Amino acid sequence: MSFQELIDAVGRAIDAAGVAAIVVGAVAASLFAFGRLVRREQSIYSRYRRSLGRAILLGLELLVAADIIRTVAVSPTLESIAVLAGIVLIRTFLSFSLELEITGRWPWQKRPDPDAEETTRA
């Protein structure tokens, strides 16, 4: 097996892992949401969206990694790198949008400190 064939196989495997992460995450989130619905728990929809969003984020990260590996290692032409840049920009925008939807803040924003909240209440 040549180096290019190996890299292509690794890229396909990571692609498959990305798709699997999205599919398994969507199925798991749906099953958990259904279980919460049966138990009549609160905030089912928001928890479902967060779980589904996390699965999509993980899948997108893996798909971007696979694209980078295959493009840079197998065919590093100017055209393929330009196409890769476009794909990465689109997927990065989707990742940032999903992160904002899930957490309510941008990925680079600091998470609220629960200890600081306690001291302001006292």
Order of alpha helices (4+ residues) and beta strands (2+ residues): alpha-alpha-alpha-alpha
